[in-house]
Amino acid sequence: MILEQTVDRKRNYREDKLSESPTRSILKSVSWRVLGTIDTIIISWVVTGEVSVAFSIGSIELVTKMVLYFFHERIWNTIKWGKR
């Protein structure tokens, strides 16, 4: 129901752009990635007991997840399902 309301309200890029600026979307993406990396560092620290290892894992995860997300989005952009 919520998804349908969101899709109905945002029928094109111009309308979507008016509801949320691209800069806001970028900042939300960055803040989410930072939060996810902090989570990974904490979990890695608990599992390994080593802060340096935890930061190494978090650093690698930060880069690999951004790259994976980029390709994930590009692939989804080629899929017609669910688009109007």
N, C-alpha and C positions, 0 to 999 in steps of 0.2 A: 504494500500500500504506500509506504513512504517513498520507495523507489519510483513507483508510478507517478506520484505527485511531483517528484523532482524532475523526472523525464518530461512530464507534461509542461512544467514551467520553463524549462530550458530547451527550447526547440532549435536554437542555433547559437553559433559562437558569439554573436553580438549580444544576445540576451544573457548568455552565460557570463560574458566579460563584464556586463553591467552588474551582475550579482556578486562576482568575486574577481578581483584584478589578478592578472598573471603574476604580479609581484607577490601578492598574498599567497597564491598557490605555491610559488617557489619557496617562500619562507616556511610554509606549512610542511612542504616536503623535506626541507633541510632540518627543521626542528624534529620531525618524526624520525628521520634517519639518525640524528644525534641521540635521541631517546633510545632507539633500538640498539645503537652501538654501546651506549652506557649499560644497557641491560645485558648485552653479550659480554662486556668486560666483567661485570659483577658475577655473572654465571660462571665465566671462565676462571675467575679468581677463586670462587667457592669450590669448583671442581679440582683445580690444579693446586691451589694454595700459593700460587706465585703471581705477584702483581705484574712483573715484567712479561710473563707469558700471557697473562690476561690482556694487557695492553697490546701485545703483538697480535693476538687473535682478534681483538676489537678493531685494530687498524686494518688488518687484511679484510675483515668482514665489511667494514665501511666501504671500501673500494669495490669489492666483488659484488656486494648487494646493489650498489648504484649502477654498475655495468649490467647486471642481470635485469634490474628494473627497466633500464633503457631498452634493452632488446625485447623484454616482455611487452612493453608498451608498443614498440614498433610492430611486433607480430600481431597484437590485438588490433592495431589500426588497420591491418589488412583483412581482418575478419568482418564480414558484412552482418553477421547475426546480431540482432538487437539494435541495429541502427535504423534510422528512418530515412 
